[in-house]
């Protein structure tokens, strides 16, 4: 899978953001903007913690099976 990393940068509005980079520095995700560098560092730490323990919600099945989509819409 290769080594991933978080990269902190400033956007055009001089706000801090982070990118999650994957193999060959491919961008996997980009954060919202933060006014303070300490806030973006905290967001990275929270993302690392949440990603490690988060469940996966697969909504693609609903699109593939119309009966499931109808049942989900009815509930």
Buried (B, 14 or more C-beta within 10 A) or exposed (E): EEEEEBEBEEEEEEBBBBBBBBEEEEEEEEBEBBEEEEEBBEBBEEBEEEEEEEEEEEEEEBEEEEEEBEEEEEE
